[in-house]
Structure formats: C-alpha cells, structure tokens
Amino acid sequence: MNIDFLRKNKLLFAILIITMMLLSACAGKDGIKTPENTVNSSTSTITDGNGNSVIIPSEVKRIAAAGALNQIILMLGGGDKLVATAQGVQTGFFTKVYPRIKEIPAAYTGGGPGVLNMETLLQTHPEVLFGTAANEAEAETLKSANIATVSLKLVTTEDIKNTIALVGKVLGPKAEEKATAFNSYYDANIKYASDKSKGLNKVKVFVAGGDGLNGTISTTPKEDINTSYIEAAGGVNVCADTYTSGSPTVNIEQVLKWDPDVIIASSRAVYESIIAQDSIWKDLWAVKSKSVYLNPKGVYLWSVRSAEGALQPLWLIKVLHPELCKDLDLKEKVREFYKTYYYYDVTEADLDEILNPK
C-alpha cells in the first residue's frame, strides 16, 4: 500500500515539474515574439536636433523614419532595423539598392517627408521614431506608446553633419564610425568645389521646381541646403536676395528680370517644360544657350536635405565651371559613393538613371 502511494506521488511530482518547465518555456517565447511585451531596462539619453533630451534603449532594434531619414539610416547600416518607413522612398532607385523597403509598412504617406499615419505607426511597435509629432495630441500618443521621438534638423550643411552623427549614435558604434567617415567625405566635397571656384565670377543660377506650365514656378530660397551647394560651386542663387526662407513661388516675368546664366530643374516634368519649343521660358538666356540641367536623383534627390547631397557640389562645379573640372570623373565618384555607403555596385544603366532621372 505504501509502495503504491509512493509510486503515485513520484509520478504526480514528475508531472508537476514537467508542467512548470513547459509553462516557463512558453512564457519565454511570448516575451521574445511580441515586441510590445519586450522590456529593455538599459537606456541612454541623447539630445535631438531641437535640443530635447530623449531617452532611448541602449540597443535600438526597431526604427520608424520619415522621408530622407530613411536614406540616412540605410547609408549608416541600419536598414534592417526599419519597421516603418515613408511612401516616398518605396519607388525609384531606393528599391534597387534596398528592395526590402517596399515590404515595410509606410507610416508616412505622400511625397517628401510625408504625413504620419498614427494607426500604421503604432501597429509596427517602433522603439525610436526619427521624425516629429504634428501636434500635442500626436506627441502624447507617441509618449503613451513608449516611442522615443527624435527630431532632426536638415536646413544647413552643419545640420546635415549633426543629423548624420546623431543617427549614427542611435544606431550604435559601427554606425557612429561610418557617420564620422561620411562627415569627413561631405566636408571634402564641399571644399573641393569651393577651392575650384575661388575668385571666379559668380554664375547666376535659378532653381526651378513644380511643372513650369501654369504661370507659377516654385524655387529655392536663401536659407536652403541647395543654395549652400550653389555658392560652394561658384554660383549665386538669383532669388536669394528676394526670398529668405519658406517655399517661394515666382512667375516667369520675375525670372526674365533675373535672366539667369543657368537653370537647374528639380524634376523631369519641369525640365521638359522649360526646353520645349513653345515654352514660356524660351526667351531666357539660359534656354537659348542650352544651359538648362536636370538635377541628379539616386536613392534621394541630390539637391535636397539628404546625405546624397554630398554629391551635389561635385555635380554643380562640373555644371557651372566645366573647364576647371576636367580631372573630375563624376561617374566614378557616384560608383565610389554607392559602393562605400550602400554596398551597391552601380551599372552603366544605373548611372544613366541617376544622372538623367525620369
């Protein structure tokens, strides 16, 4: 009787032990699988582009990003950490360099930086958002979801470098090293253009955006990253004295008064409208002298606030002062950039797509 009772108790005890082990294993799996259940007790504090102190995990694994910030994250080796992206980077050359971008939920819709879709963002459970909240309600929602919001400035060349350094710091030590190398490269390209054009007469440049057909043309103000690149390459933005900041629009009469030496079109649509035979632009000197150029665009447009702007001063010095840059092989510079920062080997077809975007 006692032997039977002991045997039964041993069996019950064994069953109890096994059950506890299984329950423990299941709990462990759930803790890893579900992002919102994962607790990272180790944190660090950074200062974002607006001077705010932001607490982030010491090892960031899940990132959401607006607009050109996706390109910066990719360049610094953090592409695989993206869990939410922007619709604007899910087409074009970005998808060749990093095909996965098409599969990532687009928390930002529309062109440029995009407009935040909060529902989509929350479903992806990012730890860090590179972007800004549109209002206090959005900021509170992000805070409640334990999403660290890192705002970044991209207005000046110094802003670009500071942003690159900050993104590198968030991504980790290897990214920080790459950010440091990039900033040196960025400075060197701007210095190359500045040294080549030093002491020369300034070339009058007009930057044309929009479609150019309906009587108004968008352009670039004084306080814009592309104006800095134009000045570095020995040019002067003809509308800089008139428009300091914002997103100015001008009419053709104003452009005729400025009569620029060179026109740079920001898109294929405006480029085609300028060079058309019946164009409202046809009496401009730049059009008559065939000095209208389409700005290159790779993973991101070179002339705007992205790290690919490192190539813009090199392209501009070739455009504005070609006689000074016979030793500068722009195609080779593009190949080197993509190999170094995207680990991507560009083909001749790729080069044509980048330098003559559709």
C-alpha positions in Angstrom: 0.0 0.0 0.0 2.8 2.4 1.0 4.8 1.5 -2.1 1.9 2.2 -4.4 1.2 5.5 -2.7 4.9 6.5 -3.1 5.0 5.5 -6.7 1.8 7.6 -7.4 3.3 10.6 -5.6 6.6 10.3 -7.6 4.5 10.3 -10.8 2.5 13.3 -9.8 5.7 15.1 -8.8 7.3 14.4 -12.1 4.2 15.6 -14.0 4.2 18.8 -11.9 7.9 19.5 -12.7 7.4 19.0 -16.4 4.3 21.2 -16.5 6.1 24.0 -14.8 9.0 23.7 -17.2 6.7 23.9 -20.2 4.9 26.9 -18.8 8.2 28.7 -18.3 9.3 28.0 -21.8 6.1 29.3 -23.3 6.3 32.5 -21.3 9.9 33.0 -22.6 8.8 32.5 -26.2 6.0 35.0 -25.8 8.3 37.6 -24.3 10.6 37.4 -27.3 8.0 37.2 -30.0 5.8 40.1 -29.1 7.6 43.5 -29.4 5.2 45.3 -27.1 5.9 42.8 -24.3 9.7 43.2 -24.6 11.2 45.3 -21.8 14.6 46.9 -22.4 15.8 48.0 -18.9 19.0 49.5 -20.3 18.6 53.1 -21.7 20.7 56.1 -22.6 19.8 59.8 -23.1 20.5 61.8 -26.2 19.9 65.4 -27.3 17.9 65.6 -30.5 18.1 68.3 -33.3 15.7 70.6 -31.4 17.7 70.4 -28.1 15.3 68.0 -26.4 16.6 65.2 -24.1 15.3 61.9 -25.4 15.6 58.5 -23.6 16.2 55.6 -25.9 17.1 52.0 -25.5 20.8 51.4 -25.3 20.5 48.9 -28.2 17.8 50.1 -30.6 16.3 47.4 -32.7 13.1 48.8 -34.2 13.0 52.2 -36.0 10.4 54.3 -37.9 11.5 57.2 -40.1 10.1 60.0 -42.3 11.3 61.0 -45.7 15.1 61.4 -46.3 15.9 60.0 -42.9 15.3 56.5 -44.3 18.2 57.1 -46.7 20.5 58.2 -43.9 19.5 55.2 -41.8 20.2 52.9 -44.8 23.6 54.6 -45.5 24.7 54.0 -41.9 23.8 50.3 -42.0 20.5 50.5 -40.1 18.2 49.5 -42.9 17.3 46.1 -41.4 16.1 47.9 -38.2 13.4 49.8 -40.1 9.9 48.7 -39.2 8.0 51.7 -40.5 9.0 53.9 -43.5 7.8 56.6 -45.8 5.8 56.1 -49.0 8.1 58.5 -50.9 11.1 56.1 -50.7 9.2 53.0 -51.8 9.6 53.7 -55.5 12.5 54.5 -57.8 16.2 53.8 -57.2 15.9 53.2 -53.5 14.1 50.0 -54.2 17.1 48.8 -56.4 19.6 49.5 -53.6 17.4 48.1 -50.8 14.4 46.0 -52.2 13.1 45.3 -48.7 11.9 49.0 -48.4 8.8 48.0 -50.5 7.7 45.5 -47.9 8.0 47.8 -44.8 4.7 49.5 -43.7 4.5 53.1 -44.9 3.7 55.1 -41.7 4.3 58.3 -43.7 2.2 58.8 -46.8 2.6 61.3 -49.7 5.8 62.8 -51.1 8.7 64.4 -49.3 8.8 63.7 -45.5 5.2 62.5 -45.8 2.2 62.8 -43.4 2.2 60.5 -40.4 -0.5 57.8 -40.2 -0.5 57.1 -36.5 -2.5 53.9 -36.7 0.0 52.3 -39.1 2.9 53.5 -37.0 1.6 52.0 -33.7 1.0 48.7 -35.4 4.7 48.4 -36.1 5.9 48.9 -32.5 9.0 51.0 -33.1 11.3 51.9 -30.2 12.5 55.1 -31.9 10.8 57.4 -34.4 13.0 59.7 -36.5 10.6 62.5 -37.2 8.3 65.0 -35.4 4.9 65.0 -33.9 2.5 67.3 -35.8 0.7 68.5 -32.6 0.4 67.9 -28.9 -2.1 65.0 -29.3 0.3 63.1 -31.5 3.2 63.8 -29.1 1.1 62.4 -26.3 0.1 59.3 -28.3 3.8 58.6 -29.1 4.7 59.0 -25.5 2.0 56.7 -24.2 3.1 54.1 -26.7 6.7 54.4 -25.3 8.1 55.5 -28.7 11.1 57.8 -28.4 10.7 60.7 -30.8 13.9 62.0 -32.2 13.5 65.3 -34.1 16.3 66.3 -36.5 17.3 69.5 -38.4 18.3 69.4 -42.0 18.5 73.1 -43.1 22.2 73.8 -43.3 25.3 71.8 -44.1 26.2 71.7 -40.4 22.7 70.4 -39.7 23.3 67.5 -42.2 26.5 66.5 -40.4 24.9 66.8 -36.9 22.0 64.7 -38.1 24.3 62.1 -39.6 26.2 61.9 -36.3 23.1 61.7 -34.2 21.5 58.9 -36.3 24.8 57.1 -36.0 24.8 57.4 -32.3 21.3 55.9 -32.1 22.2 53.0 -34.4 25.3 52.0 -32.5 29.1 52.0 -32.6 29.6 50.8 -36.2 27.1 53.3 -37.5 28.9 56.1 -35.5 32.2 55.2 -37.2 30.6 55.3 -40.6 28.9 58.7 -39.7 32.3 60.1 -38.8 33.8 58.9 -42.1 30.8 60.3 -44.1 31.1 63.8 -42.5 34.8 64.0 -43.5 33.8 62.9 -47.0 31.0 65.5 -47.1 33.3 68.3 -46.0 35.9 67.3 -48.5 33.5 67.5 -51.5 32.2 71.0 -50.4 35.9 72.1 -50.0 36.8 70.7 -53.4 34.1 72.8 -55.1 34.9 75.9 -53.1 38.6 75.7 -53.8 38.0 75.2 -57.6 35.7 78.2 -57.8 37.5 80.6 -55.5 38.0 84.0 -57.0 35.9 83.4 -60.1 32.9 85.4 -61.3 29.7 84.0 -59.9 27.4 82.2 -62.2 23.7 83.3 -61.9 21.6 80.2 -61.1 17.8 79.7 -60.9 16.4 76.5 -59.4 13.1 75.6 -61.0 10.5 73.3 -59.4 6.9 72.5 -60.0 5.7 71.8 -63.6 6.6 75.3 -65.0 3.4 75.4 -67.1 0.7 77.2 -65.1 2.4 80.6 -64.7 4.0 79.9 -61.3 7.3 78.2 -60.6 8.5 77.0 -57.2 12.1 77.8 -56.4 14.8 77.7 -53.7 15.2 80.4 -51.1 18.4 81.7 -49.5 18.1 79.6 -46.4 18.2 76.2 -48.2 20.8 73.5 -48.4 20.9 73.7 -52.2 21.8 77.5 -52.0 24.8 76.5 -49.9 25.9 74.0 -52.6 25.4 76.5 -55.4 27.5 79.1 -53.5 30.2 76.5 -52.8 30.4 75.7 -56.5 30.9 79.3 -57.6 27.3 80.2 -58.3 24.7 82.7 -56.9 21.0 81.9 -56.4 19.3 84.7 -58.2 16.3 84.8 -55.9 18.2 84.6 -52.6 18.0 88.3 -52.0 14.2 88.3 -52.6 13.3 85.1 -50.7 15.0 84.3 -47.5 13.1 81.1 -46.4 10.0 79.0 -47.0 8.8 77.6 -50.3 8.5 80.6 -52.6 6.8 80.6 -56.0 7.6 83.1 -58.7 6.2 84.0 -62.2 8.0 84.0 -65.5 8.2 87.8 -65.5 10.4 87.7 -62.4 12.6 85.0 -63.9 13.0 87.1 -67.1 14.2 90.0 -65.0 16.8 87.9 -63.3 17.8 86.3 -66.6 20.0 83.5 -65.1 23.0 82.0 -66.8 22.0 78.5 -65.7 18.6 76.9 -64.8 18.5 73.8 -62.7 15.3 71.8 -63.0 14.4 69.7 -59.9 12.2 67.3 -61.9 11.9 65.8 -65.3 8.5 67.5 -65.7 9.8 71.0 -65.2 12.9 70.3 -67.3 10.8 69.2 -70.3 8.5 72.2 -69.9 11.5 74.6 -69.9 13.2 73.2 -73.0 10.0 72.8 -75.1 9.9 74.8 -78.3 6.8 76.7 -77.3 7.9 77.2 -73.7 7.2 80.4 -71.8 10.9 80.1 -70.9 12.2 80.3 -74.5 13.4 83.9 -74.3 15.7 83.3 -71.3 19.5 83.3 -71.9 19.9 80.0 -70.2 17.4 78.4 -72.5 18.9 80.0 -75.6 22.4 78.9 -74.6 21.3 75.3 -73.7 22.3 75.8 -70.1 19.3 74.0 -68.6 20.2 71.0 -66.5 18.2 68.3 -64.8 19.3 67.7 -61.2 20.5 64.1 -60.5 18.5 61.8 -58.3 19.6 58.5 -56.9 18.2 56.9 -53.7 17.1 60.5 -53.0 17.3 63.8 -54.9 20.8 65.3 -54.5 19.7 68.9 -54.1 17.5 68.5 -51.0 18.1 67.7 -47.4 19.6 64.2 -47.7 23.1 62.7 -47.3 23.2 62.1 -51.0 23.7 65.8 -51.2 27.4 65.1 -50.7 27.5 64.5 -54.4 25.7 67.8 -55.3 28.7 70.2 -55.0 30.7 67.9 -57.3 27.9 67.9 -59.9 27.4 71.6 -59.6 31.0 72.5 -60.1 31.0 70.4 -63.3 27.9 72.3 -64.5 28.9 75.8 -63.5 32.7 75.6 -64.3 33.3 72.6 -66.5 36.6 74.0 -67.7 38.0 73.7 -64.2 37.0 70.1 -63.6 38.3 68.0 -66.5 40.0 65.8 -63.9 36.7 65.1 -62.0 35.1 61.9 -63.2 31.6 62.2 -61.8 30.5 58.7 -62.8 33.4 57.3 -60.8 32.5 59.4 -57.8 29.0 58.0 -58.0 30.3 54.5 -58.2 32.5 55.1 -55.2 29.7 56.6 -53.1 27.3 53.8 -53.7 29.9 51.1 -53.1 31.1 52.7 -49.9 27.8 53.8 -48.4 25.3 51.4 -49.8 27.5 48.4 -50.7 25.9 48.5 -54.1 27.7 48.2 -57.4 26.1 50.6 -59.9 25.9 49.6 -63.6 26.1 51.9 -66.6 22.3 51.8 -66.8 22.1 52.8 -63.1 24.4 55.8 -63.7 22.2 56.9 -66.6 19.1 56.7 -64.3 20.8 58.6 -61.5 22.3 61.4 -63.7 19.3 61.6 -66.0 16.3 60.8 -63.8 13.0 60.1 -65.3 
